Amino acid sequence: MVEILFYLLICILIINFLLERWLDYLNSTKWSSELPHELEGIYDDEKYKKSMEYEKIKHHFSTITESLGFLTVLVLFATGAFGWLDNAVRSLAIKNPIHISLIYFAILALLTEIASFPFKWYDTFIIEERFGFNKSTLRLFLLDQVKGLLIGALVGGSILYLIVWIYLVAGNLFWLYTLVVISSFSVFMLLFYSSLIVPLFNRQTPLEDGDLKDAITSFSLKTGFLLDNIFVIDGSKRSSKANAYFTGLGSKKRIVLYDTLISELNTEEIVAVLAHEIGHYRKHHVYSGLLFSLLSTALMLYIFALVSGHNAFSQVLGSDNPGFHLAIISFGILYTPLSLVIGLGMNFLSRVNEYQADRFAREEYGGQYLASALKKLSVSNLSNLTPHPFYVFFHYSHPTLLQRLNKLKEIM
């Protein structure tokens, strides 16, 4: 049983890695040194060549990092390193199984962070810097890493402690109680993420009175979607890339505009982007997405509860001591094929939702403004506008720019 499970996990890792490399290869076949005719009027030749160079460099970099990660996991499996670490933690005379799991995951997380740090630095200060995106300083970059670790330890550690405790005492109902915990945490973060977590990294200030605020307020009144909380976030201190998002529910709804977005788009284009986001709320995409996510989590937890008690999940990692932390690592890999299928479904649903939100923005404000905003943002971010259809199917939560523009033309 253990040997079969071992080779099954190895096969899943290899197949998943090869699938990703195949998709990357297909995507690379769409690269062209000449501006495709469908991009005329969106990119000029020089900007297009720069976007292709950016795409190629990011592709090669991700291939290297993902290949190293894949080889590292294979070595850890082959050497029994996961089991060795479990034995090392237990040798500290720690008897509480919850503390064993917490220390085990803390060590893994710290080692992963140390190993990934050089690649994060290279991506930020070499690649993003080369193409004019990076605005972060080394001090800010280091502070972000430290803050991320501390928040992960505090929040993640607390949630993990509760889940492991439930795993030990709830028996067959583990999946249900854990689902309640995860659901509650998800809703809490949806409501308070922007007011509790974001301020630790960025400064958010209320949008100043002026033409933009008047235009947003006027549109929100027209659509009956009252917006009192409109904030500007200082995203430019890290990157020149532009963005905007909605967060929260009910009275906790909040619009967050990146200062880079305000500098790149005119008033009509910004309102069109917000109209798209309001469309997500009007079409109840936030709730349907949350429900879909919780249902998929429930399925995963239920299956895990059924199989995690088998000692093979620990033994396959090189330890004779059953434990939640070892079971979740083995199960996480074993669950990969089903997770892939669920991910495809969620991406498909997300792309459908994007079209619906685009239609709302077109009907309530103006498709030409949204189209103009999408073009500007894609060009300024050097987005790949000609990805392979298979790559889009597997990885894109949004339709491509050309797909969205064509759909807008159909309804305009």
RAHURA-V190095 format. One record per residue. N is the residue number from 1. RES is the residue in one small letter. D_CENTER is the distance of its C-alpha to the mean C-alpha in Angstrom with 1 decimal. Layout:
n->{N | N}
res->{RES | RES}
d_center->{D_CENTER | D_CENTER}
This chain:
n->{1 | 2 | 3 | 4 | 5 | 6 | 7 | 8 | 9 | 10 | 11 | 12 | 13 | 14 | 15 | 16 | 17 | 18 | 19 | 20 | 21 | 22 | 23 | 24 | 25 | 26 | 27 | 28 | 29 | 30 | 31 | 32 | 33 | 34 | 35 | 36 | 37 | 38 | 39 | 40 | 41 | 42 | 43 | 44 | 45 | 46 | 47 | 48 | 49 | 50 | 51 | 52 | 53 | 54 | 55 | 56 | 57 | 58 | 59 | 60 | 61 | 62 | 63 | 64 | 65 | 66 | 67 | 68 | 69 | 70 | 71 | 72 | 73 | 74 | 75 | 76 | 77 | 78 | 79 | 80 | 81 | 82 | 83 | 84 | 85 | 86 | 87 | 88 | 89 | 90 | 91 | 92 | 93 | 94 | 95 | 96 | 97 | 98 | 99 | 100 | 101 | 102 | 103 | 104 | 105 | 106 | 107 | 108 | 109 | 110 | 111 | 112 | 113 | 114 | 115 | 116 | 117 | 118 | 119 | 120 | 121 | 122 | 123 | 124 | 125 | 126 | 127 | 128 | 129 | 130 | 131 | 132 | 133 | 134 | 135 | 136 | 137 | 138 | 139 | 140 | 141 | 142 | 143 | 144 | 145 | 146 | 147 | 148 | 149 | 150 | 151 | 152 | 153 | 154 | 155 | 156 | 157 | 158 | 159 | 160 | 161 | 162 | 163 | 164 | 165 | 166 | 167 | 168 | 169 | 170 | 171 | 172 | 173 | 174 | 175 | 176 | 177 | 178 | 179 | 180 | 181 | 182 | 183 | 184 | 185 | 186 | 187 | 188 | 189 | 190 | 191 | 192 | 193 | 194 | 195 | 196 | 197 | 198 | 199 | 200 | 201 | 202 | 203 | 204 | 205 | 206 | 207 | 208 | 209 | 210 | 211 | 212 | 213 | 214 | 215 | 216 | 217 | 218 | 219 | 220 | 221 | 222 | 223 | 224 | 225 | 226 | 227 | 228 | 229 | 230 | 231 | 232 | 233 | 234 | 235 | 236 | 237 | 238 | 239 | 240 | 241 | 242 | 243 | 244 | 245 | 246 | 247 | 248 | 249 | 250 | 251 | 252 | 253 | 254 | 255 | 256 | 257 | 258 | 259 | 260 | 261 | 262 | 263 | 264 | 265 | 266 | 267 | 268 | 269 | 270 | 271 | 272 | 273 | 274 | 275 | 276 | 277 | 278 | 279 | 280 | 281 | 282 | 283 | 284 | 285 | 286 | 287 | 288 | 289 | 290 | 291 | 292 | 293 | 294 | 295 | 296 | 297 | 298 | 299 | 300 | 301 | 302 | 303 | 304 | 305 | 306 | 307 | 308 | 309 | 310 | 311 | 312 | 313 | 314 | 315 | 316 | 317 | 318 | 319 | 320 | 321 | 322 | 323 | 324 | 325 | 326 | 327 | 328 | 329 | 330 | 331 | 332 | 333 | 334 | 335 | 336 | 337 | 338 | 339 | 340 | 341 | 342 | 343 | 344 | 345 | 346 | 347 | 348 | 349 | 350 | 351 | 352 | 353 | 354 | 355 | 356 | 357 | 358 | 359 | 360 | 361 | 362 | 363 | 364 | 365 | 366 | 367 | 368 | 369 | 370 | 371 | 372 | 373 | 374 | 375 | 376 | 377 | 378 | 379 | 380 | 381 | 382 | 383 | 384 | 385 | 386 | 387 | 388 | 389 | 390 | 391 | 392 | 393 | 394 | 395 | 396 | 397 | 398 | 399 | 400 | 401 | 402 | 403 | 404 | 405 | 406 | 407 | 408 | 409 | 410 | 411 | 412}
res->{m | v | e | i | l | f | y | l | l | i | c | i | l | i | i | n | f | l | l | e | r | w | l | d | y | l | n | s | t | k | w | s | s | e | l | p | h | e | l | e | g | i | y | d | d | e | k | y | k | k | s | m | e | y | e | k | i | k | h | h | f | s | t | i | t | e | s | l | g | f | l | t | v | l | v | l | f | a | t | g | a | f | g | w | l | d | n | a | v | r | s | l | a | i | k | n | p | i | h | i | s | l | i | y | f | a | i | l | a | l | l | t | e | i | a | s | f | p | f | k | w | y | d | t | f | i | i | e | e | r | f | g | f | n | k | s | t | l | r | l | f | l | l | d | q | v | k | g | l | l | i | g | a | l | v | g | g | s | i | l | y | l | i | v | w | i | y | l | v | a | g | n | l | f | w | l | y | t | l | v | v | i | s | s | f | s | v | f | m | l | l | f | y | s | s | l | i | v | p | l | f | n | r | q | t | p | l | e | d | g | d | l | k | d | a | i | t | s | f | s | l | k | t | g | f | l | l | d | n | i | f | v | i | d | g | s | k | r | s | s | k | a | n | a | y | f | t | g | l | g | s | k | k | r | i | v | l | y | d | t | l | i | s | e | l | n | t | e | e | i | v | a | v | l | a | h | e | i | g | h | y | r | k | h | h | v | y | s | g | l | l | f | s | l | l | s | t | a | l | m | l | y | i | f | a | l | v | s | g | h | n | a | f | s | q | v | l | g | s | d | n | p | g | f | h | l | a | i | i | s | f | g | i | l | y | t | p | l | s | l | v | i | g | l | g | m | n | f | l | s | r | v | n | e | y | q | a | d | r | f | a | r | e | e | y | g | g | q | y | l | a | s | a | l | k | k | l | s | v | s | n | l | s | n | l | t | p | h | p | f | y | v | f | f | h | y | s | h | p | t | l | l | q | r | l | n | k | l | k | e | i | m}
d_center->{35.2 | 33.5 | 34.2 | 32.9 | 29.6 | 29.3 | 29.8 | 27.6 | 24.6 | 25.5 | 25.7 | 22.3 | 20.8 | 23.0 | 22.4 | 18.6 | 19.0 | 21.6 | 19.7 | 16.9 | 19.8 | 21.6 | 18.8 | 18.5 | 22.3 | 22.5 | 20.2 | 22.5 | 25.5 | 24.6 | 25.1 | 28.3 | 30.3 | 31.7 | 30.2 | 29.8 | 32.0 | 29.3 | 27.7 | 31.0 | 30.9 | 27.2 | 27.3 | 30.4 | 31.4 | 30.6 | 27.2 | 26.3 | 27.5 | 25.4 | 22.2 | 23.3 | 24.0 | 20.6 | 19.0 | 21.4 | 20.9 | 17.1 | 17.8 | 20.5 | 18.6 | 15.7 | 18.5 | 20.2 | 17.5 | 16.4 | 20.1 | 20.9 | 18.3 | 19.8 | 23.3 | 22.7 | 21.7 | 24.7 | 27.0 | 25.8 | 26.7 | 29.9 | 31.2 | 30.3 | 28.5 | 26.4 | 29.7 | 31.4 | 28.9 | 29.5 | 33.2 | 33.0 | 31.3 | 33.9 | 36.7 | 36.0 | 38.0 | 35.1 | 36.0 | 33.5 | 30.9 | 28.3 | 28.9 | 28.8 | 25.3 | 24.1 | 25.8 | 24.6 | 20.9 | 21.6 | 23.3 | 20.7 | 18.0 | 20.4 | 21.4 | 17.9 | 17.4 | 20.8 | 20.3 | 17.0 | 18.5 | 20.7 | 18.0 | 15.8 | 19.2 | 20.1 | 17.0 | 17.6 | 21.4 | 22.4 | 20.2 | 18.7 | 22.2 | 24.0 | 22.6 | 23.0 | 19.5 | 19.6 | 21.5 | 20.7 | 23.6 | 23.8 | 24.6 | 21.6 | 19.4 | 21.1 | 21.0 | 17.2 | 17.2 | 19.9 | 18.4 | 15.1 | 17.3 | 19.6 | 17.2 | 15.6 | 19.2 | 20.4 | 17.9 | 16.6 | 20.2 | 21.6 | 19.4 | 20.1 | 23.8 | 24.1 | 22.5 | 24.8 | 27.7 | 27.1 | 26.9 | 30.3 | 32.1 | 30.9 | 31.8 | 31.0 | 29.4 | 26.6 | 24.0 | 25.2 | 25.4 | 22.0 | 20.5 | 22.3 | 20.9 | 17.2 | 17.9 | 19.7 | 17.1 | 14.4 | 17.1 | 18.1 | 14.8 | 14.6 | 18.1 | 18.2 | 15.0 | 16.2 | 19.7 | 19.2 | 16.2 | 15.8 | 19.5 | 19.2 | 17.5 | 18.7 | 21.8 | 21.7 | 25.0 | 26.4 | 26.9 | 30.5 | 33.1 | 33.8 | 33.4 | 29.6 | 29.7 | 32.7 | 31.1 | 27.9 | 30.3 | 32.6 | 30.0 | 28.5 | 32.2 | 32.8 | 30.1 | 30.8 | 27.4 | 28.4 | 26.2 | 27.6 | 24.7 | 23.7 | 22.3 | 21.9 | 19.5 | 20.6 | 17.6 | 20.3 | 21.0 | 18.0 | 17.4 | 19.4 | 16.5 | 16.8 | 14.6 | 15.4 | 14.0 | 15.6 | 15.2 | 17.6 | 20.1 | 23.9 | 25.6 | 22.4 | 20.9 | 20.0 | 19.5 | 17.9 | 19.0 | 18.3 | 21.7 | 20.9 | 20.4 | 23.8 | 25.4 | 24.4 | 25.0 | 28.2 | 28.6 | 28.7 | 25.5 | 23.6 | 25.2 | 24.2 | 20.5 | 20.9 | 22.9 | 20.1 | 17.9 | 21.0 | 21.3 | 18.2 | 20.0 | 23.3 | 22.1 | 20.6 | 17.1 | 15.6 | 18.0 | 17.8 | 14.0 | 14.4 | 17.4 | 15.9 | 13.2 | 16.1 | 18.4 | 16.2 | 16.0 | 19.7 | 20.4 | 18.7 | 20.6 | 23.8 | 23.9 | 23.1 | 26.0 | 28.3 | 28.0 | 26.9 | 30.5 | 31.7 | 32.7 | 31.6 | 28.0 | 29.2 | 32.0 | 29.9 | 28.1 | 31.6 | 32.4 | 35.0 | 33.6 | 31.5 | 28.5 | 25.3 | 23.3 | 24.8 | 24.5 | 20.8 | 20.3 | 22.6 | 21.3 | 17.6 | 18.9 | 21.4 | 18.9 | 16.9 | 18.9 | 18.5 | 14.8 | 14.8 | 17.0 | 15.1 | 11.9 | 14.4 | 15.7 | 12.7 | 11.9 | 15.6 | 15.8 | 13.1 | 15.2 | 18.3 | 17.2 | 16.6 | 20.1 | 21.5 | 20.1 | 21.5 | 24.8 | 25.0 | 24.6 | 27.2 | 29.6 | 29.4 | 29.3 | 29.5 | 27.8 | 29.2 | 27.4 | 24.0 | 24.7 | 25.9 | 22.8 | 20.5 | 22.8 | 23.0 | 19.2 | 18.7 | 21.7 | 21.0 | 17.5 | 19.2 | 17.0 | 18.1 | 20.1 | 21.6 | 19.1 | 20.7 | 20.6 | 19.6 | 16.6 | 15.6 | 16.5 | 14.3 | 11.1 | 11.3 | 10.1 | 12.7 | 16.2 | 17.5 | 19.5 | 22.7 | 22.0 | 21.3 | 24.4 | 26.5 | 25.6 | 26.4 | 29.7 | 30.5 | 30.4 | 31.9}
